[in-house]
C-alpha cells in the first residue's frame, strides 16, 4: 500500500506542477518581478535559475525566499538591494518561492 501512496503523491505533484508554473509566471508579470529578474540571465538582480541553484539545498529554502521576496534583501547578490515587495501576499510569495526552487 505504501508504494501506491508514494506513486499517487508523485502523480499529484506532476499534475500540479504545470499549474504552479502558470500561476507563478503570471505573478512574476503582475508583481513586476521581471523588471529586475529573468529566468536565465542576471538583469538588475540574479537569474531565478541561479537563485534556485544557490538555495535549493537549504532545508528552509522556501521560507527563506518567502521572507526575502516580501521583506527585500541586501548583500546576498551584490551591492544593489532588493526592495520589499509589499504587494506580494504570503501565499503569493510561497507560490513564487516554490516555482523558483523548481527551476533547473
The 8 nearest C-alpha neighbors of each residue, nearest first, counted from 0:
[[1, 3, 2, 4, 5, 6, 7, 8],
 [2, 0, 4, 3, 5, 6, 7, 8],
 [1, 3, 5, 0, 4, 6, 7, 8],
 [4, 2, 6, 0, 1, 5, 7, 8],
 [5, 3, 7, 1, 6, 2, 8, 0],
 [4, 6, 8, 2, 3, 7, 9, 1],
 [5, 7, 9, 3, 8, 4, 10, 2],
 [8, 6, 10, 4, 9, 5, 11, 3],
 [7, 9, 11, 5, 6, 10, 4, 12],
 [8, 10, 6, 12, 11, 7, 5, 13],
 [9, 11, 7, 13, 8, 12, 6, 14],
 [12, 10, 8, 14, 9, 13, 7, 15],
 [11, 13, 15, 9, 14, 10, 16, 8],
 [12, 14, 10, 16, 11, 15, 9, 17],
 [13, 15, 11, 12, 16, 10, 17, 18],
 [16, 14, 12, 18, 13, 17, 11, 19],
 [15, 17, 19, 13, 18, 14, 12, 20],
 [18, 16, 20, 19, 15, 21, 14, 13],
 [17, 19, 21, 15, 20, 16, 22, 14],
 [20, 18, 16, 22, 17, 21, 23, 15],
 [19, 21, 17, 23, 18, 22, 24, 98],
 [20, 22, 18, 24, 23, 19, 17, 25],
 [23, 21, 19, 25, 20, 24, 18, 26],
 [24, 22, 26, 20, 95, 25, 21, 19],
 [23, 25, 27, 21, 26, 22, 20, 28],
 [26, 24, 28, 22, 23, 27, 29, 21],
 [25, 27, 29, 23, 28, 24, 30, 22],
 [28, 26, 32, 24, 25, 30, 29, 33],
 [27, 29, 25, 26, 31, 30, 33, 32],
 [30, 28, 26, 31, 27, 25, 32, 24],
 [29, 31, 32, 27, 28, 26, 87, 86],
 [32, 30, 28, 33, 34, 29, 27, 35],
 [33, 31, 27, 34, 30, 35, 36, 28],
 [34, 32, 36, 35, 31, 37, 27, 28],
 [33, 35, 32, 31, 36, 42, 43, 37],
 [34, 36, 43, 33, 44, 42, 32, 37],
 [37, 35, 33, 44, 42, 46, 34, 45],
 [38, 36, 46, 40, 39, 33, 47, 42],
 [37, 39, 47, 46, 48, 40, 36, 102],
 [38, 40, 46, 37, 48, 47, 41, 49],
 [41, 39, 46, 37, 38, 42, 45, 36],
 [40, 42, 45, 46, 44, 43, 36, 37],
 [41, 43, 44, 36, 35, 40, 45, 37],
 [44, 42, 35, 41, 36, 45, 79, 34],
 [43, 45, 36, 42, 35, 41, 46, 76],
 [46, 44, 41, 36, 47, 42, 49, 50],
 [45, 47, 41, 40, 37, 38, 39, 49],
 [46, 48, 38, 50, 49, 99, 51, 37],
 [47, 49, 51, 46, 50, 102, 38, 39],
 [50, 48, 52, 46, 47, 51, 53, 45],
 [49, 51, 47, 53, 48, 52, 54, 46],
 [52, 50, 100, 48, 55, 49, 54, 53],
 [51, 53, 49, 50, 55, 54, 48, 103],
 [54, 52, 50, 51, 55, 49, 56, 57],
 [53, 55, 51, 57, 56, 60, 52, 50],
 [54, 56, 51, 57, 52, 100, 53, 60],
 [57, 55, 54, 58, 60, 53, 52, 59],
 [58, 56, 60, 59, 54, 55, 61, 53],
 [57, 59, 60, 56, 55, 61, 54, 62],
 [58, 60, 57, 62, 61, 63, 64, 56],
 [61, 59, 57, 63, 62, 58, 54, 64],
 [60, 62, 64, 63, 96, 59, 65, 97],
 [63, 61, 65, 59, 64, 60, 66, 93],
 [64, 62, 60, 66, 61, 65, 59, 67],
 [65, 63, 67, 61, 66, 62, 96, 68],
 [66, 64, 62, 92, 68, 67, 63, 93],
 [65, 67, 69, 63, 64, 68, 70, 62],
 [68, 66, 71, 64, 70, 65, 69, 72],
 [69, 67, 65, 66, 71, 70, 64, 84],
 [68, 70, 84, 66, 83, 67, 71, 65],
 [71, 69, 83, 67, 66, 68, 84, 72],
 [72, 70, 83, 82, 67, 81, 68, 69],
 [73, 71, 81, 67, 80, 70, 82, 74],
 [74, 72, 80, 75, 81, 79, 78, 71],
 [73, 75, 77, 76, 78, 80, 72, 79],
 [76, 74, 73, 77, 72, 78, 80, 79],
 [77, 75, 74, 45, 78, 44, 73, 79],
 [78, 76, 74, 79, 75, 73, 80, 44],
 [77, 79, 74, 80, 76, 73, 75, 81],
 [80, 78, 77, 81, 73, 74, 76, 43],
 [81, 79, 73, 72, 82, 78, 74, 71],
 [80, 82, 71, 72, 73, 83, 79, 44],
 [83, 81, 71, 80, 84, 72, 70, 73],
 [84, 82, 71, 70, 69, 85, 81, 68],
 [85, 83, 69, 86, 87, 68, 82, 70],
 [84, 86, 87, 83, 69, 88, 70, 68],
 [85, 87, 84, 88, 30, 69, 83, 91],
 [88, 86, 85, 84, 91, 92, 69, 89],
 [89, 87, 91, 90, 92, 86, 85, 69],
 [88, 90, 92, 91, 93, 87, 65, 69],
 [91, 89, 93, 88, 92, 94, 87, 95],
 [92, 90, 94, 88, 93, 89, 87, 95],
 [91, 93, 95, 89, 65, 94, 90, 96],
 [94, 92, 96, 90, 91, 95, 65, 97],
 [95, 93, 91, 97, 92, 96, 23, 98],
 [94, 96, 92, 98, 23, 93, 97, 99],
 [95, 97, 93, 99, 98, 61, 94, 64],
 [98, 96, 100, 94, 95, 99, 93, 101],
 [97, 99, 101, 95, 96, 100, 94, 20],
 [98, 100, 96, 101, 102, 97, 51, 47],
 [99, 101, 51, 97, 98, 102, 55, 96],
 [102, 100, 98, 99, 97, 103, 51, 55],
 [103, 101, 99, 100, 48, 51, 98, 47],
 [102, 48, 101, 51, 52, 100, 49, 99]]
